Structure formats: C-alpha cells, structure tokens
Amino acid sequence: MKFNETPILLRRQDIILAYTLLRLVFGINFMVHGLVRIGNIPGFVASQVALYEGLPIPEFMISIPAFFIPIVELIAGVLMIIGFQTRNAIIASFVLMLPLMFGVCLLQKWDTASSQLIYCVVLFILLAGYTFNQISIDSWLRSRKN
C-alpha cells in the first residue's frame, strides 16, 4: 500500500531566520542568568555550596565551578546574541551543562534535570545547525574574508 505524502519543503531563508531567533532567545536566556548572578558571585557560590552540603563532595569541587558559572553564562549569552564566536559560545555552554547536570542528578532534582536536558537539546540544535548562522557577525566576517 502506497501513501500519498506531501513532501515537507523547508525554505532556507526560513531556517536561517528560525535559527537566528532561537540563537537570540537562547543567548538572552544565558546572558540574563549570568547577569543576575555576576554582581554577587560570592553569594551565588555560597548558595551552591549550601545546596550540596549533605553530599560527600569536597567544597572546592562545588565552589570552583560555581564561581565560573555566571561568567560563562554572561559571556556565552552575549556572544550568542551578537553572533560572534557563536560556535565557541555554544560549545562552552554545552560544556557548562556537564557539571550542572551531574550536580542536579546527585541532588536527585529530576525536574531540574529535565529542564537542563531541554537546554542540551537546544544547544544540540544550535551546534548541529550552525551552517544556518547567516545573520551574525561571524557570517559578516566570513563574507569579508572572501
């Protein structure tokens, strides 16, 4: 039995626009996460250390990564928004998700882990679709080289 299926046709310019808007929204999300924490990094680090207090993990294994979380979020978010060093910003964000995922799973915060998995799927889409990053400083710089 044959099915009459209508092929799904995606226009390149629509994919480029969708990619750009996803990059912008995700960049805003990351930037604001970092922005609200950057002014009080010691407080953020202390809150993270307190969160893991009951677990057999040395404090430095929490405090050192926690110190860099707001910095990476802010920088990666800004870079994604402006589309500069976009691939590196996406990779840095993906790498940031590794200890965050490990931590929430240790705490058995499965709702948060699910939310972080969604972040990882979005990061996957942004990295896998990087060839559609045409509305960006990266693309403008590439076109100037050619």
Backbone as a ProteinNet text record, in pm:
[ID]
protein_1_A
[PRIMARY]
MKFNETPILLRRQDIILAYTLLRLVFGINFMVHGLVRIGNIPGFVASQVALYEGLPIPEFMISIPAFFIPIVELIAGVLMIIGFQTRNAIIASFVLMLPLMFGVCLLQKWDTASSQLIYCVVLFILLAGYTFNQISIDSWLRSRKN
[TERTIARY]
84.2	0	90	53.6	129.8	52	124	62.7	101.6	6.5	36.6	75.6	203	253.1	297.8	265	312.4	452	548.3	683.8	689.9	771.5	791.7	904.8	872.4	971.6	1001.6	1125.5	1167.1	1249.1	1211	1286.1	1408.4	1521.8	1647.6	1638.5	1577.1	1569.9	1485.3	1384.4	1305.7	1387.3	1468	1553.9	1657.2	1713.9	1811.2	1745.8	1625.9	1555.5	1521.9	1471.7	1438.3	1563.2	1673.4	1799.5	1841.8	1834.6	1874.1	1788.3	1658.1	1569	1592.2	1615.8	1647	1778.6	1878.8	2007.4	1991.1	1910.1	1886.4	1814.5	1707.7	1630.9	1718	1793.2	1877.7	1992.1	2046.3	2150.7	2099.5	1978.9	1918.4	1902.8	1854.9	1837	1969.1	2073	2203.2	2259	2248.6	2303.2	2237.2	2105.7	2034.8	2065.8	2079.6	2122.8	2254.6	2349.6	2478.4	2468.9	2389.1	2377.3	2324.9	2222.9	2164.7	2255.6	2351.6	2441.3	2578.6	2617.3	2754.8	2788.4	2690.7	2716.1	2733.8	2699.7	2712	2765.3	2878.6	2936.5	2963.9	3019.3	3040.1	2909.8	2802.1	2671.8	2621.6	2640.3	2599.2	2679.3	2810.5	2896.1	2852.3	2827.3	2783.2	2651.2	2559.9	2430.9	2449.4	2543	2569.4	2635.7	2729.7	2796.4	2692.4	2603.3	2498.9	2404.6	2378.5	2288	2340.5	2471.5	2534.2	2590.5	2554	2612.1	2602	2493.5	2474.5	2542.7	2601.9	2663.7	2813.5	2868.7	3012.3	3101.1	3091.2	3170.8	3251.7	3382.2	3461.6	3410	3412.4	3358	3421.6	3551	3618.3	3565.9	3513.5	3458.9	3324.8	3266.8	3143.4	3176.5	3260.9	3284.3	3361.7	3458.2	3536.4	3449.4	3378.2	3291	3181.6	3127.1	3019.6	3067.6	3193.3	3249.2	3243.3	3267.2	3273.8	3138.2	3037.5	2906.7	2851.4	2839.4	2783.4	2868.6	2998.5	3088.5	3067.3	3064.4	3044.6	2905.9	2803.8	2668.2	2660.2	2716.5	2710	2784.2	2906.9	2987.5	2928	2893.3	2836.4	2704.9	2623.8	2496.2	2514.7	2604.6	2630.5	2682.9	2775.5	2830.7	2723.4	2632	2523.1	2431.1	2403	2313.5	2372.2	2498.9	2557.5	2607	2609.4	2652.2	2800.8	2879.5	3024.6	3084.8	3174.8	3230.1	3116	3012.8	2890.5	2915.4	2988.8	3015.7	3087	3187.3	3260.1	3170.6	3082.2	2989.8	2893.7	2847.5	2757.2	2831.1	2952.8	3031.8	3059.1	3096.1	3120.9	2994.6	2881	2754.3	2724.1	2751.8	2731.3	2821.9	2948.1	3042.7	2996.9	2943.3	2890.2	2778	2700.1	2587.4	2632.8	2755.3	2802.3	2805.5	2878.1	2876.2	2739.7	2664.6	2532	2441	2446.1	2364.2	2408.3	2537.9	2590.7	2540.9	2548.4	2507.2	2359.9	2273.6	2130	2089.9	2160.7	2131.6	2176.9	2290.8	2333.9	2231	2173.4	2071.3	1934.4	1925.7	1801	1689	1726.3	1628.8	1591.5	1503.7	1473.8	1400.1	1320.4	1253.7	1357.6	1455.9	1562.7	1646.5	1671.5	1747.8	1673.3	1542	1463.1	1473.9	1467.5	1481.9	1619.6	1721.9	1857.1	1874.1	1802.1	1806.4	1747.6	1646.3	1588.5	1693	1766.8	1876	1975.2	2007.8	2103.9	2050.7	1922.3	1862.6	1871	1842.4	1852.4	1997.5	2090.6	2232.4	2272.1	2220.2	2245.3	2194.7	2073.4	2014.7	2099.8	2141	2222.2	2358.1	2419.8	2550.1	2536.7	2439.3	2420.4	2376.4	2302.9	2253.9	2339.9	2462.4	2549.1	2564.4	2550.5	2562.1	2451.4	2346.4	2238.1	2260.9	2376.7	2409.6	2453	2362	2393.2	2369.1	2282.2	2255.3	2335.3	2462.1	2553.1	2680.5	2753.6	2884.6	2978.7	2968.4	3051.7	3036.2	2912.5	2885.8	2938.6	2918.1	2967.6	3120.1	3187.7	3334.8	3380.6	3311.2	3345.2	3329	3222.2	3197.9	3302.7	3354.4	3458.9	3590.5	3616.3	3740.1	3738.2	3619.4	3607.2	3601
-116.2	0	124.2	215.9	339	454.6	536.7	654.4	776	861	987.3	1087.6	1114.9	1208.7	1336.8	1445.6	1573.6	1594	1618.4	1639.5	1767.7	1762.9	1880.5	1961.2	2079	2165.3	2281.8	2291	2399.7	2498.1	2623.1	2725.2	2764.6	2774	2805.1	2936.2	3038.6	3166.5	3155.9	3066.6	3047.4	2973.9	2878	2806.7	2903.2	2987.6	3086.9	3180.4	3226.9	3315.4	3242	3119.4	3041.4	3015.6	2983.6	2961.2	3088.6	3200.7	3328.4	3361.5	3344.8	3375.4	3281.4	3153.1	3058.6	3096.4	3133.4	3175.5	3299	3394.9	3517.1	3488	3410.4	3377.9	3301.7	3206.7	3127.8	3212.2	3299.1	3389.4	3482.8	3534.9	3620.8	3543	3420.1	3336.2	3319.1	3281.5	3260.5	3391.2	3498.1	3626.7	3673.7	3663.8	3710.6	3621.5	3489.6	3403.3	3455.5	3485.1	3535.1	3674.5	3759.6	3899.9	3914.3	3835.8	3849.5	3790.5	3707.9	3644.5	3711.3	3781.5	3831.7	3933.7	4009.5	4110.2	4053.8	3927.1	3864.5	3722.2	3709.2	3575.9	3507.2	3577.3	3508	3453.5	3528.4	3482.1	3362.1	3366.2	3253.6	3129.2	3144.8	3031.7	2974.5	3060.5	3015	2938.9	2986.5	2916.9	2778.9	2769	2639.3	2542.6	2592.9	2510.1	2459.7	2547.7	2509.6	2405	2416.3	2323.1	2179.9	2164.1	2031.7	1989.3	2060.8	2040.5	1896.6	1830.4	1695.4	1585.8	1620.2	1518.8	1508.1	1390.4	1371.1	1422.5	1551.9	1614.4	1725.6	1729	1838.4	1974.5	2070.4	2203.5	2267.7	2247.6	2311.6	2259.3	2136.6	2081.8	2145	2214.7	2289.2	2436.7	2492.5	2636.4	2682	2605	2647.6	2652.1	2543.7	2554.8	2660.6	2670.9	2768.4	2911	2938.7	3071.8	3108.3	3010.8	3037.8	3033.5	2975.3	2961.7	3096.4	3197.7	3325	3390.8	3376.1	3436.8	3373	3239.6	3167.7	3198.3	3197.3	3226.5	3365.2	3464.2	3601.8	3616.3	3569.1	3584	3503.9	3377.3	3293.6	3352.5	3403.7	3463.8	3584.7	3673.6	3792.9	3751.8	3656.8	3612.4	3550.6	3474	3416.1	3525.9	3624.9	3733.4	3807.1	3841.4	3918.6	3829.5	3698.7	3607.7	3614.3	3636.4	3641.2	3525	3450.9	3330.1	3240.2	3233.9	3164.2	3017.1	2951.7	2808.3	2784.7	2864.8	2850.2	2877.5	2975	3006.6	2890.8	2828.9	2714.3	2597.9	2571.9	2462.9	2490.3	2612.1	2647.4	2626.7	2663	2644.5	2496.1	2418.6	2273.4	2214	2255.4	2206.2	2248.2	2367.9	2414.3	2323.5	2270.3	2185.1	2053.3	2009.8	1881.7	1880.7	1972.6	1968.9	2006.5	2093.1	2128.5	2006.2	1928.3	1806.8	1706.2	1690.1	1598.8	1639.1	1768.1	1817.9	1796.8	1832.3	1817.1	1670.5	1584.3	1441.3	1387.3	1435.4	1396.8	1438.9	1554.8	1605.9	1541.5	1463.2	1396.8	1498.2	1608.1	1710.5	1682.1	1587.3	1536.7	1638.6	1725.1	1830.5	1925.7	1961.4	2048.9	1976.9	1847.9	1769.8	1766.7	1752.6	1752.7	1886.8	1994.3	2127.7	2143.8	2094.9	2105.3	2019.6	1908.6	1827.7	1906.3	1985.7	2069.8	2171.7	2229.9	2320.8	2248.8	2125.2	2048.7	2019.7	1994.3	1972.4	2100.7	2213.9	2341.3	2366.3	2339.8	2356.9	2263.4	2140.8	2047.4	2104.6	2156.4	2214	2330.7	2417.5	2533.2	2490.6	2390.4	2344.6	2267.7	2177.9	2098	2184.2	2291.5	2378.6	2500.8	2496.6	2614.3	2669.5	2586.8	2637.3	2738.4	2741.5	2838.7	2967.9	2983.5	3104	3215.5	3255.6	3352	3497	3519.1	3655.5	3673.8	3705.3	3710.8	3786.3	3825.2	3886.1	3782.7	3657.4	3550.4	3543.4	3544.8	3536.7	3660.2	3775.9	3900.1	3896.9	3849.2	3840.2	3741.1	3628	3529.9	3588.6	3664.9	3724	3830.4	3897.6	3997.6	3933.4	3812.6	3741	3696.6	3663.7	3610.4	3716.9
0	0	0	-89.5	-101.5	-41.1	30.1	88.8	6.7	-15.8	-82.2	24.9	28.7	127.9	59.5	121.8	73.8	130.1	43.5	97.2	180.2	281.5	364.8	301.8	260.7	198	291.3	330.3	416.1	334.4	341.6	269.4	350.5	283.3	350.1	429.1	371	440.9	567.8	569.1	690.9	798	755.6	850.6	908.5	825.6	873.1	974.9	945.4	1037.8	1167.8	1157.6	1277.5	1361.3	1296.5	1367.2	1440.9	1371.9	1431.9	1553.3	1540.3	1651.9	1770.2	1742.6	1850.4	1917.9	1838.5	1893.4	1981.3	1936.4	2013.4	2145.2	2138.7	2259.3	2359.1	2308.5	2397.2	2453.3	2370.6	2417.4	2526.1	2508.7	2611.2	2741	2730.5	2849.1	2924.2	2852.4	2915.7	2970.8	2892.6	2936	3065.7	3072.9	3191.7	3312	3290.5	3400.5	3459.5	3372.6	3418.6	3476.3	3413.2	3454.1	3596.5	3631.1	3764.8	3872.8	3832.5	3930.1	3938	3833.1	3822.4	3931.7	3976.2	4078.6	4218.6	4235.4	4366.6	4351.7	4287.6	4268.2	4402.6	4503.5	4631.3	4691.4	4680.9	4729.8	4651.1	4518.3	4434.3	4470	4485.8	4522.1	4657.2	4753.8	4886.5	4878.2	4793.8	4779.5	4716.7	4624.9	4562.3	4660.7	4738	4839.4	4940.4	4984.2	5080.1	5021.2	4892.5	4825.2	4829.8	4822.3	4817.4	4953.3	5058.4	5190.1	5240.6	5217.9	5271	5191.8	5079.2	4993.6	5021.7	5002.4	5029.2	4914.7	4889.8	4784.4	4850.3	4825.2	4883.3	4835.8	4926.4	4897.1	4773.7	4753.9	4640.4	4506.7	4506.4	4381.5	4345.6	4440.7	4416.1	4393	4479.2	4475.5	4351.6	4306.8	4189.5	4063	4029.7	3911.4	3929.2	4050.7	4074.2	4050.1	4080.2	4056.8	3908	3821	3676.8	3606.9	3669.4	3604.9	3557.3	3643	3595.4	3487	3495.9	3397.6	3260.5	3258.5	3131.7	3076.2	3162.4	3116	3052.1	3118.4	3068.5	2936	2931.3	2809	2694.3	2719.4	2612.9	2563.7	2655.8	2616.7	2526.9	2565.2	2483	2345.5	2343.1	2214	2124.9	2184.4	2104.1	2051.9	2134.3	2091.5	1971.7	1978.8	1868.9	1755	1778.6	1672	1643.8	1747.4	1733.4	1811.4	1744.6	1805.9	1852.9	1771.1	1808.6	1838.1	1750.9	1769.8	1902.1	1932.1	2058.1	2178.9	2167.3	2276.3	2300.6	2192.9	2206.3	2271.6	2227.7	2285.9	2433.6	2467.7	2608.1	2692.1	2636.8	2708.1	2727.6	2624.1	2632.5	2740.5	2742.2	2842.8	2982.8	2996	3123.9	3173.4	3081.8	3120.5	3183.7	3155.6	3210.3	3363.4	3428.2	3575.8	3633.4	3563	3612.6	3613.6	3507.4	3500.4	3606.8	3622.1	3723.3	3861.9	3891.2	4021.9	4051	3957.7	3984.5	3992.7	3920.7	3931.3	4067.2	4117.1	4251.9	4356.5	4336.2	4429	4404.7	4299.2	4259.1	4232.7	4170.5	4130.3	3984.5	3966.8	3832.8	3747.3	3808.4	3729.5	3670.2	3750.6	3702.8	3597.1	3619.5	3521.2	3387.5	3393.1	3269.1	3198.2	3274.3	3216.8	3152.8	3219.6	3165.1	3040.1	3032.7	2910.3	2792.9	2819.5	2713.8	2667.4	2761.7	2725.2	2633.5	2669.7	2589.5	2449	2436.6	2304.3	2221.8	2283.1	2211	2169.6	2260.1	2225.2	2112	2113.9	2004	1871.8	1872.3	1750.5	1701.2	1793.6	1754.3	1698.7	1759.4	1710.4	1579.5	1573.3	1451.9	1333.3	1361.9	1255.3	1231.5	1278.3	1271.4	1129.2	1027.8	889.9	857.3	939.5	919	996.3	1056.5	1132.9	1037.6	952.8	847.4	888.2	985.5	1031.8	1160.4	1143.1	1257.5	1220.5	1321.9	1298.5	1236.9	1282	1225.3	1073.8	1027	883.7	811.2	870.8	811.2	798.5	903	898.8	793.3	780.4	676.9	537.2	518.1	384.6	350.4	450.1	426.4	386.7	438.4	403.6	259	209	72	-28.1
[MASK]
++++++++++++++++++++++++++++++++++++++++++++++++++++++++++++++++++++++++++++++++++++++++++++++++++++++++++++++++++++++++++++++++++++++++++++++++++

